[in-house]
Amino acid sequence: METFTIRDLRERTGELVRGAEAGKLSLVTKHGVGVFVALPFDEDLLRSGVRVALAVKLFDEEVISAGKAAKLAGVSYVEFVNHLGALKIPLARYSEDELSQEIAAFA
């Protein structure tokens, strides 16, 4: 496994990408401490559960809907919602104003 510093990311990005494309793992460090691992994005990685983790992350950051996230994860909508519940990630998110409006609608 090759190690890259944050500075290397600016100066050697192409090398890092080519390594990942060739199936090599690389560790990126900041001040000598590991920050993240760059690894090939392939079927083995997806089968190991990264697909679900990626879908959860994208949903949690409100990049994609729960339905799209479930498709990305390769599970049913119900399974994905149950997985979110197990992770304590809310399916519906309301701002304070929206929540007040919803409550007022039922009053």
C-alpha positions in Angstrom: 0.0 0.0 0.0 1.4 3.4 -1.0 1.1 6.4 1.2 0.2 9.8 0.0 0.3 13.1 2.0 -2.3 15.8 1.6 0.3 17.7 -0.4 0.7 14.7 -2.7 -3.0 14.9 -3.5 -2.3 18.2 -5.2 0.9 17.2 -6.9 0.3 13.4 -7.6 -3.4 13.1 -8.1 -3.0 11.3 -11.4 -0.7 8.7 -9.8 -3.2 8.1 -7.0 -6.0 7.6 -9.5 -3.9 5.3 -11.8 -3.0 3.2 -8.7 -6.7 2.8 -7.8 -7.6 1.9 -11.4 -4.8 -0.8 -11.2 -6.4 -2.3 -8.1 -3.9 -0.8 -5.6 -4.9 0.6 -2.1 -3.4 3.9 -1.0 -3.4 5.6 2.4 -3.7 9.4 2.5 -2.2 11.0 5.6 -2.2 14.4 7.2 0.7 15.2 9.5 1.5 11.5 9.5 -2.0 10.4 10.6 -4.2 8.4 8.2 -7.1 10.4 6.9 -8.6 8.1 4.3 -7.9 5.1 2.1 -8.2 5.3 -1.7 -9.3 1.9 -3.1 -10.5 0.6 -6.4 -14.3 0.9 -6.9 -15.1 -2.5 -8.2 -17.7 -5.3 -7.9 -15.8 -6.9 -4.9 -16.0 -3.6 -3.0 -19.7 -3.3 -3.8 -20.5 -6.8 -2.7 -18.7 -6.2 0.6 -21.4 -3.7 1.7 -19.9 -0.4 0.5 -23.0 0.0 -1.8 -25.3 0.2 1.2 -22.9 2.5 3.1 -22.6 4.8 0.1 -26.4 4.9 -0.3 -26.9 5.7 3.4 -24.3 8.5 3.2 -25.8 10.0 0.1 -29.3 9.9 1.6 -28.1 11.3 5.0 -26.5 14.2 3.2 -29.8 14.7 1.3 -28.1 14.1 -2.1 -30.6 11.4 -3.1 -34.0 10.3 -2.0 -34.7 7.2 0.1 -36.1 5.4 -3.0 -33.0 6.1 -5.1 -30.7 5.2 -2.1 -32.5 1.8 -1.8 -31.9 1.1 -5.5 -28.3 2.1 -5.2 -28.0 -0.2 -2.1 -29.6 -3.0 -4.0 -32.3 -3.6 -1.4 -36.0 -3.0 -1.2 -37.3 0.4 0.0 -38.6 -1.2 3.2 -35.3 -2.9 3.9 -33.5 0.4 3.4 -35.9 2.3 5.7 -35.4 -0.4 8.4 -31.6 0.0 7.9 -31.9 3.8 8.4 -33.9 3.1 11.6 -31.3 0.8 12.9 -28.7 3.5 12.3 -31.0 6.1 13.9 -31.1 8.2 10.7 -34.5 9.9 10.3 -36.5 9.3 7.1 -38.3 12.6 7.3 -36.6 15.8 8.2 -38.5 19.0 9.0 -37.2 22.4 9.8 -38.6 24.1 12.9 -41.0 26.1 10.7 -42.2 23.1 8.7 -42.7 21.1 11.9 -44.8 24.0 13.4 -46.9 24.1 10.2 -47.5 20.4 10.4 -48.5 20.5 14.0 -50.8 23.5 13.4 -52.5 21.6 10.5 -53.5 18.8 13.0 -54.7 21.2 15.7 
